[in-house]
Amino acid sequence: MRGPVPSVFDPKCPKLNFGVSQFRIWTHIGVMPHLDTCLGTLRRLIARGDLNGIPLAERAINEYWDATPKKARKSGLRLIQQDVLDQWNAVFGDQRNFAETVNADIEKKLEAE
């Protein structure tokens, strides 16, 4: 026998020791696959930077919104927004404009709720 399995929260376990924000994102993705799908779609669209992809971004956000339980929508959308802002900080030109537009759409959705 190898002994008890270390807890994810145990700081003495170096292989499982990671930040709280990484844990939060991991748990959201594990529980809400729609969050992962939305993040992946938005990342690809931002990388492309084609403003004709805005309707696809809106659709990804709306599909996430519709598939997510009401109590988890805002927190999940804020995680998506943080990822979009991280992308915005890493790109320029058309990609940056696309990320700004997606962020504005997320802000409207958050305010409307």
A tleap script that builds the chain and sets N, CA, C and O, in Angstrom:
source leaprc.protein.ff14SB
mol = sequence {
  NMET ARG GLY PRO VAL PRO SER VAL PHE ASP
  PRO LYS CYS PRO LYS LEU ASN PHE GLY VAL
  SER GLN PHE ARG ILE TRP THR HIE ILE GLY
  VAL MET PRO HIE LEU ASP THR CYS LEU GLY
  THR LEU ARG ARG LEU ILE ALA ARG GLY ASP
  LEU ASN GLY ILE PRO LEU ALA GLU ARG ALA
  ILE ASN GLU TYR TRP ASP ALA THR PRO LYS
  LYS ALA ARG LYS SER GLY LEU ARG LEU ILE
  GLN GLN ASP VAL LEU ASP GLN TRP ASN ALA
  VAL PHE GLY ASP GLN ARG ASN PHE ALA GLU
  THR VAL ASN ALA ASP ILE GLU LYS LYS LEU
  GLU ALA CGLU
}
set mol.1.N position { 0.829 -1.183 0.000 }
set mol.1.CA position { 0.000 0.000 0.000 }
set mol.1.C position { 0.870 1.242 0.000 }
set mol.1.O position { 1.939 1.275 0.611 }
set mol.2.N position { 0.401 2.245 -0.684 }
set mol.2.CA position { 1.160 3.471 -0.830 }
set mol.2.C position { 0.777 4.530 0.200 }
set mol.2.O position { 1.505 5.511 0.351 }
set mol.3.N position { -0.293 4.376 0.884 }
set mol.3.CA position { -0.726 5.372 1.843 }
set mol.3.C position { -1.889 6.175 1.295 }
set mol.3.O position { -2.380 5.893 0.202 }
set mol.4.N position { -2.336 7.178 2.048 }
set mol.4.CA position { -3.497 7.953 1.616 }
set mol.4.C position { -3.167 8.824 0.401 }
set mol.4.O position { -2.027 9.249 0.212 }
set mol.5.N position { -4.169 9.071 -0.396 }
set mol.5.CA position { -4.021 9.950 -1.557 }
set mol.5.C position { -3.958 11.386 -1.052 }
set mol.5.O position { -4.804 11.793 -0.257 }
set mol.6.N position { -2.958 12.169 -1.503 }
set mol.6.CA position { -2.850 13.542 -1.013 }
set mol.6.C position { -4.014 14.396 -1.497 }
set mol.6.O position { -4.560 14.192 -2.581 }
set mol.7.N position { -4.363 15.335 -0.675 }
set mol.7.CA position { -5.436 16.258 -1.018 }
set mol.7.C position { -4.930 17.295 -2.018 }
set mol.7.O position { -3.753 17.657 -2.012 }
set mol.8.N position { -5.821 17.758 -2.864 }
set mol.8.CA position { -5.470 18.804 -3.824 }
set mol.8.C position { -5.095 20.093 -3.085 }
set mol.8.O position { -4.340 20.915 -3.603 }
set mol.9.N position { -5.621 20.257 -1.888 }
set mol.9.CA position { -5.373 21.465 -1.124 }
set mol.9.C position { -4.134 21.374 -0.239 }
set mol.9.O position { -3.783 22.347 0.428 }
set mol.10.N position { -3.472 20.226 -0.223 }
set mol.10.CA position { -2.307 20.010 0.627 }
set mol.10.C position { -1.084 20.715 0.022 }
set mol.10.O position { -0.609 20.292 -1.032 }
set mol.11.N position { -0.560 21.776 0.655 }
set mol.11.CA position { 0.580 22.499 0.100 }
set mol.11.C position { 1.858 21.660 0.076 }
set mol.11.O position { 2.808 22.013 -0.623 }
set mol.12.N position { 1.899 20.556 0.828 }
set mol.12.CA position { 3.081 19.696 0.847 }
set mol.12.C position { 3.143 18.784 -0.372 }
set mol.12.O position { 4.138 18.090 -0.580 }
set mol.13.N position { 2.107 18.783 -1.158 }
set mol.13.CA position { 2.053 17.925 -2.341 }
set mol.13.C position { 2.431 18.770 -3.562 }
set mol.13.O position { 1.565 19.433 -4.133 }
set mol.14.N position { 3.711 18.759 -3.975 }
set mol.14.CA position { 4.160 19.651 -5.047 }
set mol.14.C position { 3.509 19.391 -6.395 }
set mol.14.O position { 3.321 20.330 -7.168 }
set mol.15.N position { 3.165 18.163 -6.698 }
set mol.15.CA position { 2.566 17.875 -7.999 }
set mol.15.C position { 1.152 18.415 -8.106 }
set mol.15.O position { 0.672 18.680 -9.208 }
set mol.16.N position { 0.490 18.578 -6.990 }
set mol.16.CA position { -0.889 19.050 -7.016 }
set mol.16.C position { -1.031 20.479 -6.499 }
set mol.16.O position { -2.145 20.996 -6.415 }
set mol.17.N position { 0.059 21.108 -6.159 }
set mol.17.CA position { 0.005 22.453 -5.611 }
set mol.17.C position { -0.105 23.469 -6.746 }
set mol.17.O position { 0.842 23.650 -7.511 }
set mol.18.N position { -1.247 24.127 -6.858 }
set mol.18.CA position { -1.431 25.162 -7.860 }
set mol.18.C position { -2.292 26.266 -7.281 }
set mol.18.O position { -2.889 26.103 -6.217 }
set mol.19.N position { -2.357 27.384 -7.976 }
set mol.19.CA position { -3.046 28.559 -7.469 }
set mol.19.C position { -4.547 28.372 -7.379 }
set mol.19.O position { -5.122 27.510 -8.042 }
set mol.20.N position { -5.171 29.192 -6.551 }
set mol.20.CA position { -6.612 29.128 -6.355 }
set mol.20.C position { -7.341 29.447 -7.653 }
set mol.20.O position { -8.338 28.798 -7.970 }
set mol.21.N position { -6.864 30.438 -8.415 }
set mol.21.CA position { -7.553 30.793 -9.652 }
set mol.21.C position { -7.485 29.646 -10.648 }
set mol.21.O position { -8.460 29.388 -11.354 }
set mol.22.N position { -6.354 28.952 -10.718 }
set mol.22.CA position { -6.251 27.803 -11.612 }
set mol.22.C position { -7.210 26.710 -11.158 }
set mol.22.O position { -7.830 26.045 -11.987 }
set mol.23.N position { -7.335 26.521 -9.853 }
set mol.23.CA position { -8.252 25.517 -9.341 }
set mol.23.C position { -9.690 25.892 -9.676 }
set mol.23.O position { -10.485 25.035 -10.061 }
set mol.24.N position { -10.030 27.193 -9.527 }
set mol.24.CA position { -11.375 27.654 -9.827 }
set mol.24.C position { -11.723 27.406 -11.288 }
set mol.24.O position { -12.813 26.922 -11.594 }
set mol.25.N position { -10.798 27.738 -12.199 }
set mol.25.CA position { -11.053 27.523 -13.618 }
set mol.25.C position { -11.177 26.031 -13.892 }
set mol.25.O position { -12.069 25.611 -14.630 }
set mol.26.N position { -10.296 25.228 -13.309 }
set mol.26.CA position { -10.343 23.785 -13.525 }
set mol.26.C position { -11.662 23.204 -13.047 }
set mol.26.O position { -12.247 22.362 -13.729 }
set mol.27.N position { -12.140 23.637 -11.887 }
set mol.27.CA position { -13.387 23.087 -11.373 }
set mol.27.C position { -14.564 23.542 -12.214 }
set mol.27.O position { -15.499 22.771 -12.430 }
set mol.28.N position { -14.537 24.786 -12.696 }
set mol.28.CA position { -15.622 25.248 -13.568 }
set mol.28.C position { -15.658 24.431 -14.846 }
set mol.28.O position { -16.728 24.009 -15.286 }
set mol.29.N position { -14.496 24.204 -15.445 }
set mol.29.CA position { -14.446 23.456 -16.692 }
set mol.29.C position { -14.888 22.024 -16.462 }
set mol.29.O position { -15.585 21.447 -17.297 }
set mol.30.N position { -14.490 21.443 -15.335 }
set mol.30.CA position { -14.902 20.087 -15.053 }
set mol.30.C position { -16.401 19.960 -14.847 }
set mol.30.O position { -16.996 18.949 -15.219 }
set mol.31.N position { -17.012 20.971 -14.260 }
set mol.31.CA position { -18.436 20.947 -13.966 }
set mol.31.C position { -19.245 21.480 -15.140 }
set mol.31.O position { -20.339 20.981 -15.403 }
set mol.32.N position { -18.738 22.470 -15.846 }
set mol.32.CA position { -19.480 23.103 -16.926 }
set mol.32.C position { -18.707 23.015 -18.243 }
set mol.32.O position { -17.915 23.905 -18.554 }
set mol.33.N position { -18.927 21.971 -19.004 }
set mol.33.CA position { -18.198 21.838 -20.264 }
set mol.33.C position { -18.518 22.956 -21.248 }
set mol.33.O position { -17.728 23.224 -22.154 }
set mol.34.N position { -19.660 23.609 -21.085 }
set mol.34.CA position { -20.014 24.707 -21.978 }
set mol.34.C position { -19.068 25.892 -21.797 }
set mol.34.O position { -18.823 26.646 -22.739 }
set mol.35.N position { -18.544 26.050 -20.600 }
set mol.35.CA position { -17.564 27.101 -20.350 }
set mol.35.C position { -16.301 26.836 -21.165 }
set mol.35.O position { -15.762 27.743 -21.799 }
set mol.36.N position { -15.844 25.612 -21.147 }
set mol.36.CA position { -14.654 25.228 -21.905 }
set mol.36.C position { -14.871 25.429 -23.406 }
set mol.36.O position { -13.987 25.929 -24.102 }
set mol.37.N position { -16.026 25.045 -23.893 }
set mol.37.CA position { -16.350 25.210 -25.313 }
set mol.37.C position { -16.360 26.683 -25.694 }
set mol.37.O position { -15.802 27.067 -26.722 }
set mol.38.N position { -16.988 27.499 -24.874 }
set mol.38.CA position { -17.059 28.937 -25.141 }
set mol.38.C position { -15.662 29.557 -25.137 }
set mol.38.O position { -15.320 30.331 -26.030 }
set mol.39.N position { -14.858 29.215 -24.133 }
set mol.39.CA position { -13.496 29.747 -24.062 }
set mol.39.C position { -12.679 29.362 -25.291 }
set mol.39.O position { -11.978 30.199 -25.859 }
set mol.40.N position { -12.766 28.122 -25.694 }
set mol.40.CA position { -12.021 27.660 -26.858 }
set mol.40.C position { -12.447 28.373 -28.127 }
set mol.40.O position { -11.608 28.763 -28.940 }
set mol.41.N position { -13.752 28.544 -28.298 }
set mol.41.CA position { -14.271 29.241 -29.475 }
set mol.41.C position { -13.803 30.684 -29.499 }
set mol.41.O position { -13.339 31.171 -30.530 }
set mol.42.N position { -13.922 31.369 -28.373 }
set mol.42.CA position { -13.523 32.784 -28.321 }
set mol.42.C position { -12.027 32.944 -28.547 }
set mol.42.O position { -11.603 33.878 -29.228 }
set mol.43.N position { -11.227 32.055 -27.990 }
set mol.43.CA position { -9.776 32.142 -28.198 }
set mol.43.C position { -9.420 31.999 -29.671 }
set mol.43.O position { -8.589 32.742 -30.193 }
set mol.44.N position { -10.060 31.032 -30.343 }
set mol.44.CA position { -9.783 30.847 -31.773 }
set mol.44.C position { -10.232 32.053 -32.587 }
set mol.44.O position { -9.527 32.488 -33.497 }
set mol.45.N position { -11.400 32.591 -32.263 }
set mol.45.CA position { -11.899 33.751 -33.002 }
set mol.45.C position { -11.028 34.981 -32.775 }
set mol.45.O position { -10.766 35.734 -33.713 }
set mol.46.N position { -10.579 35.192 -31.545 }
set mol.46.CA position { -9.700 36.326 -31.254 }
set mol.46.C position { -8.380 36.156 -31.990 }
set mol.46.O position { -7.844 37.122 -32.533 }
set mol.47.N position { -7.854 34.946 -32.013 }
set mol.47.CA position { -6.589 34.696 -32.720 }
set mol.47.C position { -6.729 35.000 -34.206 }
set mol.47.O position { -5.787 35.487 -34.830 }
set mol.48.N position { -7.883 34.720 -34.769 }
set mol.48.CA position { -8.131 35.011 -36.177 }
set mol.48.C position { -8.297 36.519 -36.392 }
set mol.48.O position { -7.798 37.066 -37.375 }
set mol.49.N position { -8.994 37.182 -35.477 }
set mol.49.CA position { -9.149 38.631 -35.540 }
set mol.49.C position { -10.048 39.141 -36.647 }
set mol.49.O position { -9.973 40.319 -36.996 }
set mol.50.N position { -10.891 38.298 -37.208 }
set mol.50.CA position { -11.790 38.695 -38.293 }
set mol.50.C position { -13.100 39.190 -37.689 }
set mol.50.O position { -13.826 38.421 -37.059 }
set mol.51.N position { -13.401 40.470 -37.881 }
set mol.51.CA position { -14.606 41.045 -37.290 }
set mol.51.C position { -15.882 40.402 -37.827 }
set mol.51.O position { -16.945 40.561 -37.227 }
set mol.52.N position { -15.800 39.685 -38.934 }
set mol.52.CA position { -16.961 38.947 -39.430 }
set mol.52.C position { -17.294 37.770 -38.513 }
set mol.52.O position { -18.360 37.168 -38.643 }
set mol.53.N position { -16.402 37.441 -37.600 }
set mol.53.CA position { -16.630 36.361 -36.648 }
set mol.53.C position { -17.380 36.793 -35.401 }
set mol.53.O position { -17.646 35.963 -34.532 }
set mol.54.N position { -17.727 38.063 -35.289 }
set mol.54.CA position { -18.453 38.569 -34.112 }
set mol.54.C position { -19.753 37.795 -33.875 }
set mol.54.O position { -20.039 37.432 -32.734 }
set mol.55.N position { -20.559 37.529 -34.933 }
set mol.55.CA position { -21.783 36.749 -34.669 }
set mol.55.C position { -21.483 35.364 -34.083 }
set mol.55.O position { -22.262 34.858 -33.275 }
set mol.56.N position { -20.375 34.752 -34.478 }
set mol.56.CA position { -20.004 33.455 -33.909 }
set mol.56.C position { -19.632 33.596 -32.436 }
set mol.56.O position { -19.963 32.735 -31.621 }
set mol.57.N position { -18.943 34.681 -32.101 }
set mol.57.CA position { -18.586 34.930 -30.701 }
set mol.57.C position { -19.845 35.155 -29.862 }
set mol.57.O position { -19.971 34.618 -28.762 }
set mol.58.N position { -20.767 35.948 -30.388 }
set mol.58.CA position { -22.020 36.188 -29.674 }
set mol.58.C position { -22.795 34.888 -29.484 }
set mol.58.O position { -23.391 34.646 -28.435 }
set mol.59.N position { -22.771 34.059 -30.524 }
set mol.59.CA position { -23.466 32.772 -30.430 }
set mol.59.C position { -22.834 31.887 -29.361 }
set mol.59.O position { -23.549 31.244 -28.591 }
set mol.60.N position { -21.504 31.845 -29.304 }
set mol.60.CA position { -20.820 31.033 -28.285 }
set mol.60.C position { -21.188 31.507 -26.883 }
set mol.60.O position { -21.439 30.696 -25.992 }
set mol.61.N position { -21.220 32.823 -26.694 }
set mol.61.CA position { -21.574 33.388 -25.385 }
set mol.61.C position { -23.025 33.068 -25.043 }
set mol.61.O position { -23.333 32.682 -23.915 }
set mol.62.N position { -23.915 33.231 -26.020 }
set mol.62.CA position { -25.336 32.952 -25.780 }
set mol.62.C position { -25.586 31.475 -25.510 }
set mol.62.O position { -26.415 31.134 -24.666 }
set mol.63.N position { -24.879 30.594 -26.214 }
set mol.63.CA position { -25.039 29.159 -25.963 }
set mol.63.C position { -24.546 28.796 -24.561 }
set mol.63.O position { -25.158 27.981 -23.871 }
set mol.64.N position { -23.431 29.409 -24.149 }
set mol.64.CA position { -22.955 29.190 -22.779 }
set mol.64.C position { -24.024 29.650 -21.792 }
set mol.64.O position { -24.360 28.930 -20.851 }
set mol.65.N position { -24.552 30.843 -22.009 }
set mol.65.CA position { -25.545 31.450 -21.117 }
set mol.65.C position { -26.774 30.558 -20.990 }
set mol.65.O position { -27.269 30.321 -19.888 }
set mol.66.N position { -27.260 30.065 -22.128 }
set mol.66.CA position { -28.472 29.250 -22.127 }
set mol.66.C position { -28.259 27.878 -21.487 }
set mol.66.O position { -29.178 27.324 -20.885 }
set mol.67.N position { -27.056 27.333 -21.615 }
set mol.67.CA position { -26.778 25.981 -21.111 }
set mol.67.C position { -26.353 25.954 -19.654 }
set mol.67.O position { -26.255 24.882 -19.056 }
set mol.68.N position { -26.100 27.115 -19.078 }
set mol.68.CA position { -25.574 27.180 -17.716 }
set mol.68.C position { -26.690 27.461 -16.714 }
set mol.68.O position { -27.561 28.290 -16.976 }
set mol.69.N position { -26.671 26.782 -15.574 }
set mol.69.CA position { -27.671 27.083 -14.539 }
set mol.69.C position { -27.614 28.565 -14.146 }
set mol.69.O position { -26.546 29.177 -14.115 }
set mol.70.N position { -28.769 29.109 -13.853 }
set mol.70.CA position { -28.888 30.543 -13.585 }
set mol.70.C position { -27.922 31.043 -12.515 }
set mol.70.O position { -27.363 32.132 -12.649 }
set mol.71.N position { -27.723 30.267 -11.466 }
set mol.71.CA position { -26.855 30.694 -10.359 }
set mol.71.C position { -25.389 30.809 -10.768 }
set mol.71.O position { -24.631 31.559 -10.153 }
set mol.72.N position { -24.988 30.074 -11.798 }
set mol.72.CA position { -23.572 30.041 -12.193 }
set mol.72.C position { -23.264 30.917 -13.400 }
set mol.72.O position { -22.100 31.039 -13.782 }
set mol.73.N position { -24.259 31.522 -14.000 }
set mol.73.CA position { -24.056 32.270 -15.244 }
set mol.73.C position { -23.087 33.437 -15.096 }
set mol.73.O position { -22.118 33.552 -15.847 }
set mol.74.N position { -23.355 34.291 -14.131 }
set mol.74.CA position { -22.523 35.501 -13.993 }
set mol.74.C position { -21.078 35.168 -13.661 }
set mol.74.O position { -20.162 35.742 -14.251 }
set mol.75.N position { -20.861 34.259 -12.733 }
set mol.75.CA position { -19.483 33.934 -12.362 }
set mol.75.C position { -18.746 33.303 -13.540 }
set mol.75.O position { -17.573 33.596 -13.769 }
set mol.76.N position { -19.424 32.447 -14.277 }
set mol.76.CA position { -18.807 31.844 -15.451 }
set mol.76.C position { -18.519 32.868 -16.532 }
set mol.76.O position { -17.471 32.827 -17.177 }
set mol.77.N position { -19.449 33.782 -16.724 }
set mol.77.CA position { -19.250 34.826 -17.737 }
set mol.77.C position { -18.110 35.758 -17.338 }
set mol.77.O position { -17.396 36.272 -18.199 }
set mol.78.N position { -17.940 35.976 -16.045 }
set mol.78.CA position { -16.803 36.792 -15.593 }
set mol.78.C position { -15.472 36.066 -15.841 }
set mol.78.O position { -14.472 36.706 -16.167 }
set mol.79.N position { -15.455 34.751 -15.692 }
set mol.79.CA position { -14.251 33.985 -16.033 }
set mol.79.C position { -13.952 34.091 -17.526 }
set mol.79.O position { -12.799 34.251 -17.926 }
set mol.80.N position { -14.990 34.002 -18.336 }
set mol.80.CA position { -14.824 34.156 -19.786 }
set mol.80.C position { -14.304 35.551 -20.093 }
set mol.80.O position { -13.399 35.716 -20.911 }
set mol.81.N position { -14.876 36.555 -19.437 }
set mol.81.CA position { -14.438 37.936 -19.654 }
set mol.81.C position { -12.972 38.112 -19.269 }
set mol.81.O position { -12.226 38.788 -19.977 }
set mol.82.N position { -12.556 37.519 -18.167 }
set mol.82.CA position { -11.157 37.628 -17.758 }
set mol.82.C position { -10.244 36.997 -18.803 }
set mol.82.O position { -9.172 37.527 -19.095 }
set mol.83.N position { -10.661 35.884 -19.357 }
set mol.83.CA position { -9.864 35.240 -20.401 }
set mol.83.C position { -9.795 36.124 -21.647 }
set mol.83.O position { -8.738 36.239 -22.268 }
set mol.84.N position { -10.904 36.739 -22.010 }
set mol.84.CA position { -10.920 37.655 -23.165 }
set mol.84.C position { -9.987 38.840 -22.907 }
set mol.84.O position { -9.260 39.266 -23.804 }
set mol.85.N position { -10.008 39.370 -21.687 }
set mol.85.CA position { -9.124 40.497 -21.358 }
set mol.85.C position { -7.659 40.070 -21.366 }
set mol.85.O position { -6.792 40.852 -21.754 }
set mol.86.N position { -7.375 38.847 -20.945 }
set mol.86.CA position { -6.004 38.325 -21.026 }
set mol.86.C position { -5.564 38.234 -22.485 }
set mol.86.O position { -4.429 38.573 -22.821 }
set mol.87.N position { -6.458 37.781 -23.337 }
set mol.87.CA position { -6.160 37.721 -24.774 }
set mol.87.C position { -5.956 39.128 -25.327 }
set mol.87.O position { -5.043 39.362 -26.119 }
set mol.88.N position { -6.801 40.055 -24.912 }
set mol.88.CA position { -6.722 41.447 -25.360 }
set mol.88.C position { -5.345 42.041 -25.026 }
set mol.88.O position { -4.766 42.773 -25.830 }
set mol.89.N position { -4.835 41.721 -23.846 }
set mol.89.CA position { -3.526 42.226 -23.425 }
set mol.89.C position { -2.378 41.613 -24.224 }
set mol.89.O position { -1.287 42.180 -24.283 }
set mol.90.N position { -2.624 40.453 -24.839 }
set mol.90.CA position { -1.550 39.738 -25.523 }
set mol.90.C position { -1.506 39.974 -27.029 }
set mol.90.O position { -0.567 39.535 -27.692 }
set mol.91.N position { -2.504 40.658 -27.576 }
set mol.91.CA position { -2.585 40.811 -29.028 }
set mol.91.C position { -2.662 42.293 -29.408 }
set mol.91.O position { -2.735 43.169 -28.546 }
set mol.92.N position { -2.644 42.548 -30.711 }
set mol.92.CA position { -2.761 43.917 -31.203 }
set mol.92.C position { -3.474 43.895 -32.552 }
set mol.92.O position { -3.718 42.831 -33.120 }
set mol.93.N position { -3.802 45.078 -33.055 }
set mol.93.CA position { -4.434 45.188 -34.365 }
set mol.93.C position { -5.855 44.643 -34.374 }
set mol.93.O position { -6.635 44.882 -33.452 }
set mol.94.N position { -6.176 43.900 -35.443 }
set mol.94.CA position { -7.526 43.352 -35.610 }
set mol.94.C position { -7.898 42.404 -34.477 }
set mol.94.O position { -9.053 42.359 -34.053 }
set mol.95.N position { -6.932 41.657 -33.995 }
set mol.95.CA position { -7.200 40.730 -32.900 }
set mol.95.C position { -7.616 41.487 -31.638 }
set mol.95.O position { -8.518 41.065 -30.914 }
set mol.96.N position { -6.952 42.595 -31.393 }
set mol.96.CA position { -7.273 43.414 -30.216 }
set mol.96.C position { -8.664 44.045 -30.368 }
set mol.96.O position { -9.440 44.091 -29.413 }
set mol.97.N position { -8.967 44.528 -31.572 }
set mol.97.CA position { -10.296 45.102 -31.826 }
set mol.97.C position { -11.392 44.052 -31.620 }
set mol.97.O position { -12.450 44.341 -31.061 }
set mol.98.N position { -11.121 42.844 -32.078 }
set mol.98.CA position { -12.084 41.758 -31.904 }
set mol.98.C position { -12.305 41.485 -30.417 }
set mol.98.O position { -13.444 41.359 -29.966 }
set mol.99.N position { -11.220 41.397 -29.664 }
set mol.99.CA position { -11.329 41.131 -28.220 }
set mol.99.C position { -12.089 42.256 -27.519 }
set mol.99.O position { -12.874 41.993 -26.608 }
set mol.100.N position { -11.868 43.508 -27.932 }
set mol.100.CA position { -12.605 44.637 -27.345 }
set mol.100.C position { -14.099 44.510 -27.604 }
set mol.100.O position { -14.917 44.758 -26.718 }
set mol.101.N position { -14.444 44.124 -28.819 }
set mol.101.CA position { -15.857 43.974 -29.179 }
set mol.101.C position { -16.505 42.853 -28.376 }
set mol.101.O position { -17.627 43.001 -27.892 }
set mol.102.N position { -15.805 41.739 -28.235 }
set mol.102.CA position { -16.327 40.608 -27.450 }
set mol.102.C position { -16.491 41.032 -25.994 }
set mol.102.O position { -17.497 40.700 -25.366 }
set mol.103.N position { -15.521 41.757 -25.451 }
set mol.103.CA position { -15.621 42.224 -24.071 }
set mol.103.C position { -16.823 43.145 -23.895 }
set mol.103.O position { -17.524 43.063 -22.887 }
set mol.104.N position { -17.064 44.020 -24.871 }
set mol.104.CA position { -18.223 44.917 -24.794 }
set mol.104.C position { -19.526 44.112 -24.799 }
set mol.104.O position { -20.466 44.443 -24.076 }
set mol.105.N position { -19.579 43.063 -25.609 }
set mol.105.CA position { -20.774 42.209 -25.638 }
set mol.105.C position { -20.983 41.516 -24.296 }
set mol.105.O position { -22.114 41.391 -23.824 }
set mol.106.N position { -19.895 41.069 -23.687 }
set mol.106.CA position { -20.008 40.415 -22.372 }
set mol.106.C position { -20.497 41.421 -21.336 }
set mol.106.O position { -21.343 41.091 -20.506 }
set mol.107.N position { -19.974 42.643 -21.376 }
set mol.107.CA position { -20.403 43.680 -20.427 }
set mol.107.C position { -21.908 43.938 -20.554 }
set mol.107.O position { -22.612 44.055 -19.551 }
set mol.108.N position { -22.390 44.026 -21.797 }
set mol.108.CA position { -23.835 44.249 -22.017 }
set mol.108.C position { -24.641 43.113 -21.424 }
set mol.108.O position { -25.676 43.345 -20.799 }
set mol.109.N position { -24.182 41.893 -21.610 }
set mol.109.CA position { -24.920 40.737 -21.095 }
set mol.109.C position { -24.923 40.742 -19.566 }
set mol.109.O position { -25.937 40.418 -18.948 }
set mol.110.N position { -23.798 41.106 -18.957 }
set mol.110.CA position { -23.733 41.160 -17.499 }
set mol.110.C position { -24.639 42.261 -16.937 }
set mol.110.O position { -25.296 42.072 -15.913 }
set mol.111.N position { -24.666 43.408 -17.617 }
set mol.111.CA position { -25.512 44.516 -17.154 }
set mol.111.C position { -26.995 44.198 -17.315 }
set mol.111.O position { -27.818 44.620 -16.503 }
set mol.112.N position { -27.327 43.466 -18.349 }
set mol.112.CA position { -28.727 43.147 -18.609 }
set mol.112.C position { -29.311 42.167 -17.588 }
set mol.112.O position { -30.520 42.147 -17.356 }
set mol.113.N position { -28.453 41.369 -16.992 }
set mol.113.CA position { -28.935 40.354 -16.053 }
set mol.113.C position { -29.338 40.971 -14.737 }
set mol.113.O position { -29.768 40.261 -13.828 }
savepdb mol mol.pdb
quit
